[in-house]
Amino acid sequence: MSVNLQKGQKISLDKEAGQSLNHVAMGLGWDAVKSKGFLGFGSKSADIDLDASCVLFDDANRPLDVVWFRQLKSRDGSVFHTGDNRTGAGDGDDEQINVTLGQVPEHVKSIVFTVNSFTGQSFSQVENAYCRLVNANNGKEVARFNLTVQGSHSAQIMAKLYRHNGEWKMHAIGENGTGRTFDDLMPQIAAHL
């Protein structure tokens, strides 16, 4: 059973999945808003390149590594990105970041997921946007966070996976930001560590 997360909500991954999770995927999906053509005919949508990224932090809140379209795998191999989708075309997840939780080094205390409009459009030009956490072993959705809040922002700090008392939890952050890459959001991310 999947949980529809609200901004600020926290969940235990194992409890929500009903089992111990070892391999999860954070999926990002979106569609460009269709614009109406002349007299309502010939609607079209612009290509919008949203990018999913994640930053790994230690217990002193220092960034250790990053996984994004320019570095598809963490140095330790526990996190990998499936590749860049530059249009949002197609059904299902447009981009995914996979995490093998059991292989994440002990000194990594949190993993923060972000989404940025690399092409610079605001989220007012995006619809049906979501991020979701999936049990990658069986494909079942554990949690979903709808990113449907449209506005003038071009980025969002989506969610954080973090260790707490020996288990992994998820915090739906959902904070709007501005910037073309995760690096532009680093000062904002610091408040959520």
Disulfide bonds with the S-S distance in Angstrom:
none
